[in-house]
Each structure stands twice: as C-alpha cells, then as structure tokens.
Amino acid sequence: MAAVICSRSKLEAGRNYHLQLIVDDTIGTLYVDGVALNVRMYERPGESLSIFATDGVVEVRNVSIARGLKEV
C-alpha cells in the first residue's frame, strides 16, 4: 500500500487561515481551516499561549480566548 502525501501539507505564504485550539484536560485539538490535529498531553502545559514562525513572519488578528465551551 502506497502512502499518500497531501500537496497542501505546508502553509502558504500570504494566505489567511482560521485556527481554533481546544484543550480538554489532557487532549488538545488544533483545527486549521477545519482540519484537526490531536495531541495527548501528559503534563499540564500551563496557562500561556505562544504563536511563532520559523524562517518567516506570522500576523495574528481577531484573537479571543475562552475558558470553557459555550453551551448550545
């Protein structure tokens, strides 16, 4: 079985992305334009959030941070 590599696996310069990070106890889910990346954390990471770019520039706009999920 051959592995399939997505051609859009890298972020494109000059494009806007919608990011959403949800942390629920030891599980973190980062959504990038609706595509999810999950991680299990074995230590509590603290209460700070950092966003950075390697070999590039990042611009962050329209940021909001909430404690707890909205009830529907």
mmCIF file as Biopython writes it, N, C-alpha, C and O atoms, coordinates in Angstrom:
data_model
#
loop_
_atom_site.group_PDB
_atom_site.id
_atom_site.type_symbol
_atom_site.label_atom_id
_atom_site.label_alt_id
_atom_site.label_comp_id
_atom_site.label_asym_id
_atom_site.label_entity_id
_atom_site.label_seq_id
_atom_site.pdbx_PDB_ins_code
_atom_site.Cartn_x
_atom_site.Cartn_y
_atom_site.Cartn_z
_atom_site.occupancy
_atom_site.B_iso_or_equiv
_atom_site.auth_seq_id
_atom_site.auth_asym_id
_atom_site.pdbx_PDB_model_num
ATOM 1   N N  . MET A ? 1  ? 0.849   -1.176 0.000  1.0 0.0 1  A 1 
ATOM 2   C CA . MET A ? 1  ? 0.000   0.000  0.000  1.0 0.0 1  A 1 
ATOM 3   C C  . MET A ? 1  ? 0.893   1.238  0.000  1.0 0.0 1  A 1 
ATOM 4   O O  . MET A ? 1  ? 1.772   1.359  0.854  1.0 0.0 1  A 1 
ATOM 5   N N  . ALA A ? 2  ? 0.688   2.143  -0.925 1.0 0.0 2  A 1 
ATOM 6   C CA . ALA A ? 2  ? 1.490   3.362  -1.032 1.0 0.0 2  A 1 
ATOM 7   C C  . ALA A ? 2  ? 0.945   4.439  -0.103 1.0 0.0 2  A 1 
ATOM 8   O O  . ALA A ? 2  ? -0.267  4.552  0.080  1.0 0.0 2  A 1 
ATOM 9   N N  . ALA A ? 3  ? 1.830   5.220  0.475  1.0 0.0 3  A 1 
ATOM 10  C CA . ALA A ? 3  ? 1.419   6.341  1.315  1.0 0.0 3  A 1 
ATOM 11  C C  . ALA A ? 3  ? 1.027   7.514  0.437  1.0 0.0 3  A 1 
ATOM 12  O O  . ALA A ? 3  ? 1.665   7.765  -0.585 1.0 0.0 3  A 1 
ATOM 13  N N  . VAL A ? 4  ? -0.003  8.224  0.821  1.0 0.0 4  A 1 
ATOM 14  C CA . VAL A ? 4  ? -0.459  9.401  0.086  1.0 0.0 4  A 1 
ATOM 15  C C  . VAL A ? 4  ? -0.023  10.630 0.858  1.0 0.0 4  A 1 
ATOM 16  O O  . VAL A ? 4  ? -0.322  10.765 2.045  1.0 0.0 4  A 1 
ATOM 17  N N  . ILE A ? 5  ? 0.679   11.521 0.190  1.0 0.0 5  A 1 
ATOM 18  C CA . ILE A ? 5  ? 1.136   12.757 0.820  1.0 0.0 5  A 1 
ATOM 19  C C  . ILE A ? 5  ? 0.331   13.901 0.241  1.0 0.0 5  A 1 
ATOM 20  O O  . ILE A ? 5  ? 0.291   14.080 -0.976 1.0 0.0 5  A 1 
ATOM 21  N N  . CYS A ? 6  ? -0.300  14.668 1.090  1.0 0.0 6  A 1 
ATOM 22  C CA . CYS A ? 6  ? -1.128  15.794 0.657  1.0 0.0 6  A 1 
ATOM 23  C C  . CYS A ? 6  ? -0.247  16.931 0.165  1.0 0.0 6  A 1 
ATOM 24  O O  . CYS A ? 6  ? 0.714   17.308 0.835  1.0 0.0 6  A 1 
ATOM 25  N N  . SER A ? 7  ? -0.566  17.476 -0.993 1.0 0.0 7  A 1 
ATOM 26  C CA . SER A ? 7  ? 0.232   18.574 -1.535 1.0 0.0 7  A 1 
ATOM 27  C C  . SER A ? 7  ? 0.018   19.865 -0.762 1.0 0.0 7  A 1 
ATOM 28  O O  . SER A ? 7  ? 0.795   20.807 -0.918 1.0 0.0 7  A 1 
ATOM 29  N N  . ARG A ? 8  ? -1.026  19.933 0.077  1.0 0.0 8  A 1 
ATOM 30  C CA . ARG A ? 8  ? -1.304  21.138 0.846  1.0 0.0 8  A 1 
ATOM 31  C C  . ARG A ? 8  ? -0.853  20.966 2.296  1.0 0.0 8  A 1 
ATOM 32  O O  . ARG A ? 8  ? -1.437  21.566 3.198  1.0 0.0 8  A 1 
ATOM 33  N N  . SER A ? 9  ? 0.174   20.157 2.527  1.0 0.0 9  A 1 
ATOM 34  C CA . SER A ? 9  ? 0.623   19.892 3.882  1.0 0.0 9  A 1 
ATOM 35  C C  . SER A ? 9  ? 1.401   21.055 4.487  1.0 0.0 9  A 1 
ATOM 36  O O  . SER A ? 9  ? 1.630   21.075 5.696  1.0 0.0 9  A 1 
ATOM 37  N N  . LYS A ? 10 ? 1.814   22.026 3.666  1.0 0.0 10 A 1 
ATOM 38  C CA . LYS A ? 10 ? 2.517   23.198 4.176  1.0 0.0 10 A 1 
ATOM 39  C C  . LYS A ? 10 ? 1.609   24.418 4.085  1.0 0.0 10 A 1 
ATOM 40  O O  . LYS A ? 10 ? 0.783   24.525 3.178  1.0 0.0 10 A 1 
ATOM 41  N N  . LEU A ? 11 ? 1.770   25.334 5.033  1.0 0.0 11 A 1 
ATOM 42  C CA . LEU A ? 11 ? 1.002   26.570 4.984  1.0 0.0 11 A 1 
ATOM 43  C C  . LEU A ? 11 ? 1.551   27.459 3.873  1.0 0.0 11 A 1 
ATOM 44  O O  . LEU A ? 11 ? 2.760   27.514 3.645  1.0 0.0 11 A 1 
ATOM 45  N N  . GLU A ? 12 ? 0.654   28.147 3.193  1.0 0.0 12 A 1 
ATOM 46  C CA . GLU A ? 12 ? 1.033   29.008 2.083  1.0 0.0 12 A 1 
ATOM 47  C C  . GLU A ? 12 ? 1.202   30.445 2.565  1.0 0.0 12 A 1 
ATOM 48  O O  . GLU A ? 12 ? 0.372   30.952 3.320  1.0 0.0 12 A 1 
ATOM 49  N N  . ALA A ? 13 ? 2.271   31.097 2.129  1.0 0.0 13 A 1 
ATOM 50  C CA . ALA A ? 13 ? 2.526   32.496 2.480  1.0 0.0 13 A 1 
ATOM 51  C C  . ALA A ? 13 ? 1.437   33.389 1.883  1.0 0.0 13 A 1 
ATOM 52  O O  . ALA A ? 13 ? 0.974   33.159 0.766  1.0 0.0 13 A 1 
ATOM 53  N N  . GLY A ? 14 ? 1.039   34.397 2.637  1.0 0.0 14 A 1 
ATOM 54  C CA . GLY A ? 14 ? 0.062   35.365 2.154  1.0 0.0 14 A 1 
ATOM 55  C C  . GLY A ? 14 ? -1.385  34.915 2.242  1.0 0.0 14 A 1 
ATOM 56  O O  . GLY A ? 14 ? -2.281  35.669 1.863  1.0 0.0 14 A 1 
ATOM 57  N N  . ARG A ? 15 ? -1.635  33.724 2.723  1.0 0.0 15 A 1 
ATOM 58  C CA . ARG A ? 15 ? -2.997  33.197 2.839  1.0 0.0 15 A 1 
ATOM 59  C C  . ARG A ? 15 ? -3.470  33.298 4.275  1.0 0.0 15 A 1 
ATOM 60  O O  . ARG A ? 15 ? -2.682  33.114 5.202  1.0 0.0 15 A 1 
ATOM 61  N N  . ASN A ? 16 ? -4.755  33.589 4.471  1.0 0.0 16 A 1 
ATOM 62  C CA . ASN A ? 16 ? -5.346  33.620 5.809  1.0 0.0 16 A 1 
ATOM 63  C C  . ASN A ? 16 ? -5.828  32.230 6.185  1.0 0.0 16 A 1 
ATOM 64  O O  . ASN A ? 16 ? -6.381  31.507 5.356  1.0 0.0 16 A 1 
ATOM 65  N N  . TYR A ? 17 ? -5.611  31.860 7.449  1.0 0.0 17 A 1 
ATOM 66  C CA . TYR A ? 17 ? -6.057  30.577 7.972  1.0 0.0 17 A 1 
ATOM 67  C C  . TYR A ? 17 ? -6.902  30.815 9.213  1.0 0.0 17 A 1 
ATOM 68  O O  . TYR A ? 17 ? -6.636  31.738 9.984  1.0 0.0 17 A 1 
ATOM 69  N N  . HIS A ? 18 ? -7.913  29.991 9.406  1.0 0.0 18 A 1 
ATOM 70  C CA . HIS A ? 18 ? -8.710  30.034 10.628 1.0 0.0 18 A 1 
ATOM 71  C C  . HIS A ? 18 ? -8.177  28.956 11.561 1.0 0.0 18 A 1 
ATOM 72  O O  . HIS A ? 18 ? -8.204  27.772 11.225 1.0 0.0 18 A 1 
ATOM 73  N N  . LEU A ? 19 ? -7.692  29.363 12.734 1.0 0.0 19 A 1 
ATOM 74  C CA . LEU A ? 19 ? -7.144  28.435 13.732 1.0 0.0 19 A 1 
ATOM 75  C C  . LEU A ? 19 ? -8.068  28.396 14.935 1.0 0.0 19 A 1 
ATOM 76  O O  . LEU A ? 19 ? -8.582  29.426 15.369 1.0 0.0 19 A 1 
ATOM 77  N N  . GLN A ? 20 ? -8.273  27.211 15.465 1.0 0.0 20 A 1 
ATOM 78  C CA . GLN A ? 20 ? -9.043  27.037 16.698 1.0 0.0 20 A 1 
ATOM 79  C C  . GLN A ? 20 ? -8.349  25.959 17.514 1.0 0.0 20 A 1 
ATOM 80  O O  . GLN A ? 20 ? -8.107  24.858 17.019 1.0 0.0 20 A 1 
ATOM 81  N N  . LEU A ? 21 ? -8.029  26.274 18.764 1.0 0.0 21 A 1 
ATOM 82  C CA . LEU A ? 21 ? -7.385  25.323 19.663 1.0 0.0 21 A 1 
ATOM 83  C C  . LEU A ? 21 ? -8.339  25.026 20.811 1.0 0.0 21 A 1 
ATOM 84  O O  . LEU A ? 21 ? -8.818  25.934 21.491 1.0 0.0 21 A 1 
ATOM 85  N N  . ILE A ? 22 ? -8.604  23.751 21.012 1.0 0.0 22 A 1 
ATOM 86  C CA . ILE A ? 22 ? -9.459  23.315 22.125 1.0 0.0 22 A 1 
ATOM 87  C C  . ILE A ? 22 ? -8.643  22.365 22.985 1.0 0.0 22 A 1 
ATOM 88  O O  . ILE A ? 22 ? -8.104  21.373 22.493 1.0 0.0 22 A 1 
ATOM 89  N N  . VAL A ? 23 ? -8.556  22.678 24.284 1.0 0.0 23 A 1 
ATOM 90  C CA . VAL A ? 23 ? -7.852  21.822 25.234 1.0 0.0 23 A 1 
ATOM 91  C C  . VAL A ? 23 ? -8.873  21.321 26.238 1.0 0.0 23 A 1 
ATOM 92  O O  . VAL A ? 23 ? -9.549  22.111 26.897 1.0 0.0 23 A 1 
ATOM 93  N N  . ASP A ? 24 ? -8.983  20.000 26.353 1.0 0.0 24 A 1 
ATOM 94  C CA . ASP A ? 24 ? -9.899  19.364 27.289 1.0 0.0 24 A 1 
ATOM 95  C C  . ASP A ? 24 ? -9.101  18.382 28.134 1.0 0.0 24 A 1 
ATOM 96  O O  . ASP A ? 24 ? -8.816  17.261 27.711 1.0 0.0 24 A 1 
ATOM 97  N N  . ASP A ? 25 ? -8.750  18.819 29.326 1.0 0.0 25 A 1 
ATOM 98  C CA . ASP A ? 25 ? -7.929  18.049 30.250 1.0 0.0 25 A 1 
ATOM 99  C C  . ASP A ? 25 ? -6.593  17.707 29.593 1.0 0.0 25 A 1 
ATOM 100 O O  . ASP A ? 25 ? -5.746  18.592 29.469 1.0 0.0 25 A 1 
ATOM 101 N N  . THR A ? 26 ? -6.368  16.471 29.170 1.0 0.0 26 A 1 
ATOM 102 C CA . THR A ? 26 ? -5.067  16.105 28.599 1.0 0.0 26 A 1 
ATOM 103 C C  . THR A ? 26 ? -5.099  15.961 27.076 1.0 0.0 26 A 1 
ATOM 104 O O  . THR A ? 26 ? -4.121  15.514 26.478 1.0 0.0 26 A 1 
ATOM 105 N N  . ILE A ? 27 ? -6.209  16.333 26.447 1.0 0.0 27 A 1 
ATOM 106 C CA . ILE A ? 27 ? -6.314  16.227 24.995 1.0 0.0 27 A 1 
ATOM 107 C C  . ILE A ? 27 ? -6.396  17.620 24.394 1.0 0.0 27 A 1 
ATOM 108 O O  . ILE A ? 27 ? -7.207  18.445 24.814 1.0 0.0 27 A 1 
ATOM 109 N N  . GLY A ? 28 ? -5.550  17.871 23.408 1.0 0.0 28 A 1 
ATOM 110 C CA . GLY A ? 28 ? -5.576  19.134 22.687 1.0 0.0 28 A 1 
ATOM 111 C C  . GLY A ? 28 ? -5.921  18.870 21.224 1.0 0.0 28 A 1 
ATOM 112 O O  . GLY A ? 28 ? -5.415  17.922 20.624 1.0 0.0 28 A 1 
ATOM 113 N N  . THR A ? 29 ? -6.782  19.709 20.654 1.0 0.0 29 A 1 
ATOM 114 C CA . THR A ? 29 ? -7.130  19.601 19.239 1.0 0.0 29 A 1 
ATOM 115 C C  . THR A ? 29 ? -6.935  20.969 18.604 1.0 0.0 29 A 1 
ATOM 116 O O  . THR A ? 29 ? -7.543  21.952 19.030 1.0 0.0 29 A 1 
ATOM 117 N N  . LEU A ? 30 ? -6.090  21.030 17.590 1.0 0.0 30 A 1 
ATOM 118 C CA . LEU A ? 30 ? -5.862  22.245 16.824 1.0 0.0 30 A 1 
ATOM 119 C C  . LEU A ? 30 ? -6.524  22.070 15.477 1.0 0.0 30 A 1 
ATOM 120 O O  . LEU A ? 30 ? -6.213  21.134 14.741 1.0 0.0 30 A 1 
ATOM 121 N N  . TYR A ? 31 ? -7.438  22.972 15.153 1.0 0.0 31 A 1 
ATOM 122 C CA . TYR A ? 31 ? -8.099  22.957 13.851 1.0 0.0 31 A 1 
ATOM 123 C C  . TYR A ? 31 ? -7.482  24.058 12.993 1.0 0.0 31 A 1 
ATOM 124 O O  . TYR A ? 31 ? -7.387  25.207 13.423 1.0 0.0 31 A 1 
ATOM 125 N N  . VAL A ? 32 ? -7.067  23.706 11.791 1.0 0.0 32 A 1 
ATOM 126 C CA . VAL A ? 32 ? -6.570  24.664 10.801 1.0 0.0 32 A 1 
ATOM 127 C C  . VAL A ? 32 ? -7.509  24.564 9.616  1.0 0.0 32 A 1 
ATOM 128 O O  . VAL A ? 32 ? -7.490  23.572 8.887  1.0 0.0 32 A 1 
ATOM 129 N N  . ASP A ? 33 ? -8.333  25.590 9.417  1.0 0.0 33 A 1 
ATOM 130 C CA . ASP A ? 33 ? -9.361  25.574 8.369  1.0 0.0 33 A 1 
ATOM 131 C C  . ASP A ? 33 ? -10.185 24.293 8.413  1.0 0.0 33 A 1 
ATOM 132 O O  . ASP A ? 33 ? -10.500 23.713 7.374  1.0 0.0 33 A 1 
ATOM 133 N N  . GLY A ? 34 ? -10.534 23.854 9.625  1.0 0.0 34 A 1 
ATOM 134 C CA . GLY A ? 34 ? -11.396 22.697 9.792  1.0 0.0 34 A 1 
ATOM 135 C C  . GLY A ? 34 ? -10.701 21.348 9.823  1.0 0.0 34 A 1 
ATOM 136 O O  . GLY A ? 34 ? -11.343 20.338 10.109 1.0 0.0 34 A 1 
ATOM 137 N N  . VAL A ? 35 ? -9.405  21.303 9.538  1.0 0.0 35 A 1 
ATOM 138 C CA . VAL A ? 35 ? -8.651  20.049 9.584  1.0 0.0 35 A 1 
ATOM 139 C C  . VAL A ? 35 ? -8.041  19.921 10.978 1.0 0.0 35 A 1 
ATOM 140 O O  . VAL A ? 35 ? -7.384  20.847 11.454 1.0 0.0 35 A 1 
ATOM 141 N N  . ALA A ? 36 ? -8.255  18.777 11.637 1.0 0.0 36 A 1 
ATOM 142 C CA . ALA A ? 36 ? -7.877  18.606 13.037 1.0 0.0 36 A 1 
ATOM 143 C C  . ALA A ? 36 ? -6.539  17.901 13.207 1.0 0.0 36 A 1 
ATOM 144 O O  . ALA A ? 36 ? -6.203  16.968 12.478 1.0 0.0 36 A 1 
ATOM 145 N N  . LEU A ? 37 ? -5.782  18.381 14.201 1.0 0.0 37 A 1 
ATOM 146 C CA . LEU A ? 37 ? -4.562  17.724 14.656 1.0 0.0 37 A 1 
ATOM 147 C C  . LEU A ? 37 ? -4.736  17.515 16.153 1.0 0.0 37 A 1 
ATOM 148 O O  . LEU A ? 37 ? -4.926  18.479 16.895 1.0 0.0 37 A 1 
ATOM 149 N N  . ASN A ? 38 ? -4.674  16.260 16.606 1.0 0.0 38 A 1 
ATOM 150 C CA . ASN A ? 38 ? -4.888  15.945 18.017 1.0 0.0 38 A 1 
ATOM 151 C C  . ASN A ? 38 ? -3.583  15.587 18.701 1.0 0.0 38 A 1 
ATOM 152 O O  . ASN A ? 38 ? -2.663  15.053 18.082 1.0 0.0 38 A 1 
ATOM 153 N N  . VAL A ? 39 ? -3.519  15.894 19.996 1.0 0.0 39 A 1 
ATOM 154 C CA . VAL A ? 39 ? -2.350  15.585 20.789 1.0 0.0 39 A 1 
ATOM 155 C C  . VAL A ? 39 ? -2.799  15.205 22.205 1.0 0.0 39 A 1 
ATOM 156 O O  . VAL A ? 39 ? -3.762  15.763 22.731 1.0 0.0 39 A 1 
ATOM 157 N N  . ARG A ? 40 ? -2.099  14.264 22.803 1.0 0.0 40 A 1 
ATOM 158 C CA . ARG A ? 40 ? -2.342  13.902 24.205 1.0 0.0 40 A 1 
ATOM 159 C C  . ARG A ? 40 ? -1.208  14.490 25.019 1.0 0.0 40 A 1 
ATOM 160 O O  . ARG A ? 40 ? -0.038  14.283 24.698 1.0 0.0 40 A 1 
ATOM 161 N N  . MET A ? 41 ? -1.548  15.226 26.078 1.0 0.0 41 A 1 
ATOM 162 C CA . MET A ? 41 ? -0.542  15.868 26.927 1.0 0.0 41 A 1 
ATOM 163 C C  . MET A ? 41 ? -0.472  15.113 28.249 1.0 0.0 41 A 1 
ATOM 164 O O  . MET A ? 41 ? -1.497  14.861 28.882 1.0 0.0 41 A 1 
ATOM 165 N N  . TYR A ? 42 ? 0.721   14.760 28.655 1.0 0.0 42 A 1 
ATOM 166 C CA . TYR A ? 42 ? 0.889   14.001 29.894 1.0 0.0 42 A 1 
ATOM 167 C C  . TYR A ? 42 ? 1.277   14.882 31.066 1.0 0.0 42 A 1 
ATOM 168 O O  . TYR A ? 42 ? 1.287   14.437 32.213 1.0 0.0 42 A 1 
ATOM 169 N N  . GLU A ? 43 ? 1.593   16.125 30.773 1.0 0.0 43 A 1 
ATOM 170 C CA . GLU A ? 43 ? 1.840   17.106 31.831 1.0 0.0 43 A 1 
ATOM 171 C C  . GLU A ? 43 ? 1.021   18.340 31.515 1.0 0.0 43 A 1 
ATOM 172 O O  . GLU A ? 43 ? 0.820   18.677 30.348 1.0 0.0 43 A 1 
ATOM 173 N N  . ARG A ? 44 ? 0.557   19.002 32.531 1.0 0.0 44 A 1 
ATOM 174 C CA . ARG A ? 44 ? -0.196  20.235 32.293 1.0 0.0 44 A 1 
ATOM 175 C C  . ARG A ? 44 ? 0.744   21.290 31.722 1.0 0.0 44 A 1 
ATOM 176 O O  . ARG A ? 44 ? 1.786   21.575 32.312 1.0 0.0 44 A 1 
ATOM 177 N N  . PRO A ? 45 ? 0.388   21.870 30.581 1.0 0.0 45 A 1 
ATOM 178 C CA . PRO A ? 45 ? 1.299   22.803 29.916 1.0 0.0 45 A 1 
ATOM 179 C C  . PRO A ? 45 ? 1.334   24.197 30.524 1.0 0.0 45 A 1 
ATOM 180 O O  . PRO A ? 45 ? 2.195   24.992 30.149 1.0 0.0 45 A 1 
ATOM 181 N N  . GLY A ? 46 ? 0.452   24.523 31.429 1.0 0.0 46 A 1 
ATOM 182 C CA . GLY A ? 46 ? 0.409   25.869 31.988 1.0 0.0 46 A 1 
ATOM 183 C C  . GLY A ? 46 ? -0.734  26.659 31.384 1.0 0.0 46 A 1 
ATOM 184 O O  . GLY A ? 46 ? -1.668  26.088 30.822 1.0 0.0 46 A 1 
ATOM 185 N N  . GLU A ? 47 ? -0.656  27.979 31.504 1.0 0.0 47 A 1 
ATOM 186 C CA . GLU A ? 47 ? -1.764  28.805 31.055 1.0 0.0 47 A 1 
ATOM 187 C C  . GLU A ? 47 ? -1.348  29.836 30.029 1.0 0.0 47 A 1 
ATOM 188 O O  . GLU A ? 47 ? -2.094  30.784 29.786 1.0 0.0 47 A 1 
ATOM 189 N N  . SER A ? 48 ? -0.194  29.688 29.422 1.0 0.0 48 A 1 
ATOM 190 C CA . SER A ? 48 ? 0.239   30.662 28.416 1.0 0.0 48 A 1 
ATOM 191 C C  . SER A ? 48 ? 0.070   30.081 27.022 1.0 0.0 48 A 1 
ATOM 192 O O  . SER A ? 48 ? -0.003  28.865 26.845 1.0 0.0 48 A 1 
ATOM 193 N N  . LEU A ? 49 ? 0.011   30.961 26.044 1.0 0.0 49 A 1 
ATOM 194 C CA . LEU A ? 49 ? -0.133  30.574 24.652 1.0 0.0 49 A 1 
ATOM 195 C C  . LEU A ? 49 ? 0.881   31.369 23.839 1.0 0.0 49 A 1 
ATOM 196 O O  . LEU A ? 49 ? 0.976   32.588 23.982 1.0 0.0 49 A 1 
ATOM 197 N N  . SER A ? 50 ? 1.633   30.685 22.992 1.0 0.0 50 A 1 
ATOM 198 C CA . SER A ? 50 ? 2.631   31.338 22.146 1.0 0.0 50 A 1 
ATOM 199 C C  . SER A ? 50 ? 2.390   30.951 20.696 1.0 0.0 50 A 1 
ATOM 200 O O  . SER A ? 50 ? 2.059   29.804 20.393 1.0 0.0 50 A 1 
ATOM 201 N N  . ILE A ? 51 ? 2.558   31.912 19.812 1.0 0.0 51 A 1 
ATOM 202 C CA . ILE A ? 51 ? 2.458   31.663 18.380 1.0 0.0 51 A 1 
ATOM 203 C C  . ILE A ? 51 ? 3.719   32.237 17.751 1.0 0.0 51 A 1 
ATOM 204 O O  . ILE A ? 51 ? 4.058   33.398 17.980 1.0 0.0 51 A 1 
ATOM 205 N N  . PHE A ? 52 ? 4.413   31.425 16.959 1.0 0.0 52 A 1 
ATOM 206 C CA . PHE A ? 52 ? 5.655   31.893 16.350 1.0 0.0 52 A 1 
ATOM 207 C C  . PHE A ? 52 ? 5.843   31.258 14.987 1.0 0.0 52 A 1 
ATOM 208 O O  . PHE A ? 52 ? 5.179   30.279 14.648 1.0 0.0 52 A 1 
ATOM 209 N N  . ALA A ? 53 ? 6.749   31.819 14.211 1.0 0.0 53 A 1 
ATOM 210 C CA . ALA A ? 53 ? 7.091   31.285 12.888 1.0 0.0 53 A 1 
ATOM 211 C C  . ALA A ? 53 ? 8.591   31.076 12.824 1.0 0.0 53 A 1 
ATOM 212 O O  . ALA A ? 53 ? 9.364   31.878 13.348 1.0 0.0 53 A 1 
ATOM 213 N N  . THR A ? 54 ? 8.995   29.994 12.178 1.0 0.0 54 A 1 
ATOM 214 C CA . THR A ? 54 ? 10.403  29.729 11.931 1.0 0.0 54 A 1 
ATOM 215 C C  . THR A ? 54 ? 10.693  30.081 10.484 1.0 0.0 54 A 1 
ATOM 216 O O  . THR A ? 54 ? 10.002  29.613 9.579  1.0 0.0 54 A 1 
ATOM 217 N N  . ASP A ? 55 ? 11.711  30.905 10.258 1.0 0.0 55 A 1 
ATOM 218 C CA . ASP A ? 55 ? 12.061  31.348 8.904  1.0 0.0 55 A 1 
ATOM 219 C C  . ASP A ? 55 ? 10.891  32.030 8.210  1.0 0.0 55 A 1 
ATOM 220 O O  . ASP A ? 55 ? 10.647  31.791 7.028  1.0 0.0 55 A 1 
ATOM 221 N N  . GLY A ? 56 ? 10.173  32.871 8.929  1.0 0.0 56 A 1 
ATOM 222 C CA . GLY A ? 56 ? 9.047   33.574 8.328  1.0 0.0 56 A 1 
ATOM 223 C C  . GLY A ? 56 ? 8.450   34.573 9.285  1.0 0.0 56 A 1 
ATOM 224 O O  . GLY A ? 56 ? 9.042   34.900 10.314 1.0 0.0 56 A 1 
ATOM 225 N N  . VAL A ? 57 ? 7.273   35.057 8.941  1.0 0.0 57 A 1 
ATOM 226 C CA . VAL A ? 57 ? 6.563   36.054 9.735  1.0 0.0 57 A 1 
ATOM 227 C C  . VAL A ? 57 ? 5.139   35.559 9.942  1.0 0.0 57 A 1 
ATOM 228 O O  . VAL A ? 57 ? 4.543   34.969 9.041  1.0 0.0 57 A 1 
ATOM 229 N N  . VAL A ? 58 ? 4.603   35.797 11.118 1.0 0.0 58 A 1 
ATOM 230 C CA . VAL A ? 58 ? 3.212   35.439 11.396 1.0 0.0 58 A 1 
ATOM 231 C C  . VAL A ? 58 ? 2.488   36.689 11.881 1.0 0.0 58 A 1 
ATOM 232 O O  . VAL A ? 58 ? 3.020   37.450 12.689 1.0 0.0 58 A 1 
ATOM 233 N N  . GLU A ? 59 ? 1.291   36.891 11.389 1.0 0.0 59 A 1 
ATOM 234 C CA . GLU A ? 59 ? 0.440   38.002 11.822 1.0 0.0 59 A 1 
ATOM 235 C C  . GLU A ? 59 ? -0.828  37.394 12.401 1.0 0.0 59 A 1 
ATOM 236 O O  . GLU A ? 59 ? -1.476  36.572 11.754 1.0 0.0 59 A 1 
ATOM 237 N N  . VAL A ? 60 ? -1.180  37.791 13.607 1.0 0.0 60 A 1 
ATOM 238 C CA . VAL A ? 60 ? -2.342  37.235 14.293 1.0 0.0 60 A 1 
ATOM 239 C C  . VAL A ? 60 ? -3.381  38.341 14.446 1.0 0.0 60 A 1 
ATOM 240 O O  . VAL A ? 60 ? -3.082  39.428 14.939 1.0 0.0 60 A 1 
ATOM 241 N N  . ARG A ? 61 ? -4.611  38.045 14.015 1.0 0.0 61 A 1 
ATOM 242 C CA . ARG A ? 61 ? -5.703  39.016 14.114 1.0 0.0 61 A 1 
ATOM 243 C C  . ARG A ? 61 ? -6.950  38.343 14.676 1.0 0.0 61 A 1 
ATOM 244 O O  . ARG A ? 61 ? -7.104  37.124 14.601 1.0 0.0 61 A 1 
ATOM 245 N N  . ASN A ? 62 ? -7.831  39.154 15.237 1.0 0.0 62 A 1 
ATOM 246 C CA . ASN A ? 62 ? -9.139  38.680 15.726 1.0 0.0 62 A 1 
ATOM 247 C C  . ASN A ? 62 ? -8.998  37.510 16.689 1.0 0.0 62 A 1 
ATOM 248 O O  . ASN A ? 62 ? -9.578  36.446 16.471 1.0 0.0 62 A 1 
ATOM 249 N N  . VAL A ? 63 ? -8.231  37.707 17.750 1.0 0.0 63 A 1 
ATOM 250 C CA . VAL A ? 63 ? -7.971  36.653 18.723 1.0 0.0 63 A 1 
ATOM 251 C C  . VAL A ? 63 ? -8.967  36.742 19.870 1.0 0.0 63 A 1 
ATOM 252 O O  . VAL A ? 63 ? -9.273  37.826 20.366 1.0 0.0 63 A 1 
ATOM 253 N N  . SER A ? 64 ? -9.466  35.586 20.280 1.0 0.0 64 A 1 
ATOM 254 C CA . SER A ? 64 ? -10.275 35.525 21.503 1.0 0.0 64 A 1 
ATOM 255 C C  . SER A ? 64 ? -9.899  34.253 22.254 1.0 0.0 64 A 1 
ATOM 256 O O  . SER A ? 64 ? -9.602  33.223 21.649 1.0 0.0 64 A 1 
ATOM 257 N N  . ILE A ? 65 ? -9.917  34.341 23.562 1.0 0.0 65 A 1 
ATOM 258 C CA . ILE A ? 65 ? -9.609  33.202 24.417 1.0 0.0 65 A 1 
ATOM 259 C C  . ILE A ? 65 ? -10.768 33.012 25.369 1.0 0.0 65 A 1 
ATOM 260 O O  . ILE A ? 65 ? -11.218 33.963 26.007 1.0 0.0 65 A 1 
ATOM 261 N N  . ALA A ? 66 ? -11.254 31.776 25.466 1.0 0.0 66 A 1 
ATOM 262 C CA . ALA A ? 66 ? -12.386 31.483 26.351 1.0 0.0 66 A 1 
ATOM 263 C C  . ALA A ? 66 ? -11.992 30.343 27.273 1.0 0.0 66 A 1 
ATOM 264 O O  . ALA A ? 66 ? -11.244 29.442 26.895 1.0 0.0 66 A 1 
ATOM 265 N N  . ARG A ? 67 ? -12.507 30.402 28.479 1.0 0.0 67 A 1 
ATOM 266 C CA . ARG A ? 67 ? -12.334 29.300 29.422 1.0 0.0 67 A 1 
ATOM 267 C C  . ARG A ? 67 ? -13.659 28.550 29.465 1.0 0.0 67 A 1 
ATOM 268 O O  . ARG A ? 67 ? -14.660 29.050 29.977 1.0 0.0 67 A 1 
ATOM 269 N N  . GLY A ? 68 ? -13.642 27.353 28.921 1.0 0.0 68 A 1 
ATOM 270 C CA . GLY A ? 68 ? -14.865 26.554 28.856 1.0 0.0 68 A 1 
ATOM 271 C C  . GLY A ? 68 ? -15.535 26.722 27.496 1.0 0.0 68 A 1 
ATOM 272 O O  . GLY A ? 68 ? -15.322 27.715 26.801 1.0 0.0 68 A 1 
ATOM 273 N N  . LEU A ? 69 ? -16.337 25.748 27.135 1.0 0.0 69 A 1 
ATOM 274 C CA . LEU A ? 69 ? -17.038 25.764 25.868 1.0 0.0 69 A 1 
ATOM 275 C C  . LEU A ? 69 ? -18.401 26.391 26.037 1.0 0.0 69 A 1 
ATOM 276 O O  . LEU A ? 69 ? -19.003 26.310 27.108 1.0 0.0 69 A 1 
ATOM 277 N N  . LYS A ? 70 ? -18.893 27.021 24.976 1.0 0.0 70 A 1 
ATOM 278 C CA . LYS A ? 70 ? -20.224 27.600 25.004 1.0 0.0 70 A 1 
ATOM 279 C C  . LYS A ? 70 ? -21.256 26.485 24.997 1.0 0.0 70 A 1 
ATOM 280 O O  . LYS A ? 70 ? -21.120 25.511 24.256 1.0 0.0 70 A 1 
ATOM 281 N N  . GLU A ? 71 ? -22.282 26.624 25.819 1.0 0.0 71 A 1 
ATOM 282 C CA . GLU A ? 71 ? -23.349 25.641 25.829 1.0 0.0 71 A 1 
ATOM 283 C C  . GLU A ? 71 ? -24.328 25.986 24.718 1.0 0.0 71 A 1 
ATOM 284 O O  . GLU A ? 71 ? -24.678 27.147 24.504 1.0 0.0 71 A 1 
ATOM 285 N N  . VAL A ? 72 ? -24.758 24.945 24.020 1.0 0.0 72 A 1 
ATOM 286 C CA . VAL A ? 72 ? -25.687 25.158 22.892 1.0 0.0 72 A 1 
ATOM 287 C C  . VAL A ? 72 ? -27.082 24.771 23.273 1.0 0.0 72 A 1 
ATOM 288 O O  . VAL A ? 72 ? -27.997 24.880 22.457 1.0 0.0 72 A 1 
#
